[in-house]
Amino acid sequence: MIDNRDVGYYEELINGSSIVRARTIRQIRSWEFPRSLESLQTLNNEFAGADYRTLIEELNFFLNRKNLIGKFIEKRNEEEVLSDELKKILTKNGFVIQKWGAYESEINNSRFFIRSGSKKHRGWQVTFRDRFKEALQKSDGYLLMPMGGIVIIPFSVIKTVFDDSESVFKNNTIDVFIEFTEDNKARLNYKRNSLDITEYKLFEL
């Protein structure tokens, strides 16, 4: 049976970015890392000059074939920031969290509705219904989308994409779409209307 000496297998200790590297003297390289923007960025930096999109496609194919993932890794600017990491990022950037929840939080004494959305051809779909829609109608709060550089957009701004707000709010649900473009921009889409919301990204990727 083949052993470590035959292929020159070597595994490093976990580093400060929580990444474990392993390699052989031939072709195989592996990285074990947490699903976070920081770790993905570190990994991308190690592939200096590599096509990130191609890398993600190959990782998705390989890990799916090995039944190691049930959800594909998204494109670089669409990777979701998970709840614990999101909370740390917001605190680090000066936000004061009074109450934290998976879908609704109180931050800087305002209501923040946290939604990652569902991926559609027009972008990431966010559906407003019930108390979420009522808050939007009153311009009472913010939509926080934990991806694409973390989008934090006031409800008052979202409403500007509607031609006729009075008519829109008569619907049981309202669907808007957040689109992240290849040039690292973000757009809010509603029917035929589109609004550049890049300025509401917390940081660039």
N, C-alpha and C positions, 0 to 999 in steps of 0.2 A: 504493500500500500504506500502511496506517495506521502511524504511527510514534509514538514516545514523546510528542511534542509535541501530537499530536491528542487524546490521552486524559489528558495530564498525569501520565504515569507517573513515579513516583519510588521509588527503593530506598535504604533507609538502610544504613549499615555495620553489621556484626554487633556486638551489644552484649554486656554482661557476662554475660548469661544465655544466650548463644549463640543468640539469636533474631535473624533478619533480617526486617525489616518492609518491605513494598512496598505501594503504593497508587496509585490514580488519582484524578482530581478528580471522578469520577462515583461509581461504586458499588463497585468492586472493592477488596478488602483481602486481603492475604495475609501469612502468617507462616511462616517456615521455622524449625523448632526441633527439637532432639534429643528422643528419646523418654525423658524422665525426669520424675519427679514435680515437681521444681523448675521445669522449663520449662512443664509443663502448668499448674502453679499460677500462674506469672507470666502465662501466656496467659489463664487464667480471670479473673485480677484486672483485665485490660484490658477484659474484657467485663462491667464492673460492672453487676450486676443481671441479667445474661443467664442463661438456664436452661442450666446446664452439660450436663445430660443431652441436651437438644435439640441443643446445639452439637456434642456428640460424635456423635450420630446423623447429623446433616447432614454432618459431616466424613467419617464412614465411608462414607456414600452417595456423596458427591462423589469422594473419593479412589479408591473401588472402581470407580466408573464410568470414571474416567480410567486405571484399571489401574496406579495408583501404589502400592497396598498389597495384600498378600496376606493380612494378618491385621488384623482390625478393632481400633481403639483401644477399650480396655475402659472401663467406667464409671469415674468419678473415683476411687472407693475400691477399684477392682480393677485399676488399671494396674500392670503388672509392673515392678519395678525390675531393670534388667539388671545382670549380674555385676559389672562394673567400678564402676558407680555404687553398688551395694549394698556393696561392699567399702569404699568411701570413707565411706559413711554410718555403717557399723558402727565404723570407726576413729575417726571424728569423735565418736561417742557413747561412747567409752571402752572399746570391746571390743578385746582384744589378740588378734591373729590369728597363730597359730603356723604354720598351714598352710592354704592356700586352694585350693579346688577348685570346679568348677562344680556338683557334686552333694553333695559331702561335704567338710567343713572341720574343722580343729581351732581352736577359738576359746575363749579363757579356759581353756585346758587341758581342754576338753570337746569331745565330738563334736557337730557340727551337720550335720544332713541338710537340704539345700536342695532344696525342691520347690515348684514353682509350681502343680502340679495341673492337672486337666482340668475344664473347666466343665461342670457337670451341673445339673439342675433343683433339686437339694438344696444346691447350693453347688459349691465347687471340690474335686473328688475327689482324694484322696491315697491311693495304694495301698502298703501295707506288704507286702513279700515278701522272702524270702531274708535276707541280713544286715541289711537295713533292719528287717525284722520281728523278727529276733533281738535287735537293739539295743532295740527297743521293749519286748519281753518282759522284758529285763533292766533296763529304765528307764535305759539307758545313752546319754544324749544328749538332743538337742533337735530339734524340727522347726522349721525356719526357712522361712516362706512369704514370699517377697519381693513382697508386695502388701498392700493394705488397711492401710497404715501399718506394714508389716513385722511379721508375727506370729512371735514366738519363744516356743514353748511346750514345757516339759519333757515328756519321754515319760511320766514318772510321773503327770502331770496328764491326758494323753491317755487313759491306762489307766482313769481313774476313770469314763469314759463307758461302759465295758463292764459289763454286769450280771454276767457270768461269765467272767472273764479266762481261766481254765483251758480252758474250752470254745472261746473265741474263738481262742486261739493254736494250736488243732488244725487250723485252716483253713490252706490254702496261702497265701492272701492275705487281707488285712484292709483294707477300704475305709472311710475316714472322710471327712467332708465339712466344709470350712470355708466358712461362710456370712457374707458381709458385708451387713449390713442398711442400709436407707435412713437410719436414725438414727445411722449411723457406729459401730455395734456389730459385734462378731464372735462367731460361735457355732460350736462343734464339734458336728457331728451324726453319730450312729451308730445306724442303724436307728431305733427310736422314741425314743432318748435324745438329749438336747441339753444342751449346757453353754455358759454364757456365758464366753468367753475374751477379752473386751475388755481386761482388765487386762494381757494378754500382748502387746498391740500396742506397738511401740516408740514410736510417736508418732501423734497425731491428724492427720487430713487436713482 
